[in-house]
């Protein structure tokens, strides 16, 4: 093994800049930009993400399935999901501060080991026939705490592994495999449970994490750039991250853009009602599956044809346009009587969501200094995790009051109006470019 990749590796220099944007003609100009994969360190991080994206979804399916098998209650499935939310949010904020104060590679090794250990404990309790919802909720809270510590360090490391001009392409690659995992993982889990049983899903996830640990071990050392400065990771450092966001309007607007899109325009809480009422003639099961799969499938397609992202320079306008397009597509979904038209609108929303994710991620990595990137990613993790859950409450309440289709269409229109209002009132995002 190269000494630059050992556990005692010295700080590596910044990656060499690329020659420039890829000169591709015809259909290739639309295809995904894979230049970051030519860099061994990023390729290792990306490949570990690809494996984990599928493996983690096996556990994400197995936990609610096991809770429902034990209790026979969907309410308990919801309670179990909430058990992981608070640890995720708390440890993501703290994990961002930790990621700015230690070697990020070492933090990834520790946290991935913790996630793997919890997957093994999930497998053990299932094989032992424990049938304890309390144990499942404790393990889920522990796993989400480790994931909250892991996610900021993982994403913040990207800017140290690729040059600035490849950040957009790197984010597109990472977002695409994450969305692919959300499609492939549940389908694979559904196919495997009747064949090998539910406990083995946990074991497969744990084994997949062994590959992740190996890939992370092969990364170069990623200590703080100002290594001579001793940093802490406490409440003061977390508060500094929020002050940093408040002082940098382009970062604040990038967070608000995601809050607007997800809280006002994520209608997944209404999918079961729409499948059972509006789209019942197509078959409730088919309709429900298509509604849940449409957005991730659209996001994957958007990632596969993301070649033009690398040539875009006005990242602020790309975020604004993507959020507005999301709102328009969600409005179209709410107004659709046809299931196939509804799925098409949701797929378009998925494409817009991919564009938004890629450029918001690039802004967070490029506009923040390295000593703040971990904390920015911690806040980003909280927003991504918490926004859809707030949307579930908002849309569920609005759907009961006004009907599901009116709630969906109204939410989409609010996204468009609020995003355009923010863009007009605060020009920082409009003016941001690389």
Phi, psi and omega in degrees: 000139176300137181297337179290352182245007180279172183293343178251027185295143175289167179299130182274150177290164179298147179298145181294140180294152178284168180294335184147180180298147183297136179264091184239144184242164177063219184293337183294337179293340179267339184290157182304137177278113185255015180306319181301333181289348175285347181265115188306318183296314179295321181300322178293316179297317181294317181295324177293324177294320181297316180293315182294327182301322178279313183300319181295330179289334175297315176293322180298332176275320186293320183297305179297327178295317180292320177299316180292322178298324182284317189259332187068019185232126175291333179299318179294329174299317178294318179297320179296322178297317179294333180299333179269348186289310183297313176302321179300313183292316182295313185282339173292317177296314179292320180299327176296318177293320178297318181298335178273356186241350183228175173293117185295329178297315179296321178296320178295322178296316181294313185288323176295325175296319178296319179295318179297320180297318179293326177296321176295321178293323174301314180297317182297315181293328178289317179294323181285350181067038184295321178051051179240114177295324179300316179297319178298319181292322177295314179296321178296318178298319180294316180296318179293329175296314178297320180294322177298324176288329186281315191301314180298319180294319181298311183287321180296335182290337186302319183293344176269351185252341178227154177288165186302323184288350178254005182297319181297314179296320180296319177294323178296319179297314181294317181294324181294316180290328177296316179291324177299321177299325180290338177270309186288318185303305179298322178296318178295319178298316179298326180282328186277328185304314179292339186268311186246349179096161184291317183304326184291340175299318177298319182294320178298318178300316180297319179294321177299324180292339174296320175296319179301315179299318179297315181296318179293322177301328181279356177289156172289163176295141183231062180284168174304142182297321176269073189294336183282347181268122178282127181242147173256174179222064182243197182298323180298319181291323176296316179297324177299324177298316179293323177295322179298318178297316182297328182276344181244097189298328181294324176291316179301316180293327179294323175291315181297326179300318179290321178299314180301311184295315186280315184289315183274337191234015177258103190264022189298334179297338182264357181301314180300318180294318179296320178295324182276342183244290186296318186251018180302324180301338179276351186104117187300317181296314179299314182298316182296316179297318180293320181298316181289330183275339191297314183295310177300322179296317177299320179296319178297315178299319177298321178292321181295334180246045185259017183301327181288344182301323185293337180269349180286138180244332180271076185296327179297314179295328178296320178293313180301312181297322181293318180293319177297317178297322175301313180298318179296316181295320178294323176298316178298321176299316181296332182268359187273129172273329183274134178298318184291324175292321178298316179297320179298316178296320178294322177296319175298322176298322177296320176299314179298322179295321177298315179300314179299314181301315184296311185282328173295320178296319179295321178297316181297322181282326185272324186275344179260146175287160185299324182288354178246352187297322179298315180292325176296318180289331175296314177296319179301318179298318179296317180296315182294321181282321186276328183303307179298328179289322173295323178297322178302316180293313183296312183287325176298318178293314180295323179296322178291328184276319188243355186097149187294318184291321178294321179295318180294309182297319178297320177297318178298317178295322177297321178303311181299312184295314183291319180295317178295323177296316178296318180296324179286323185282327183236104187284354186303316181290321178299324186274348186287132176207160178260000000 
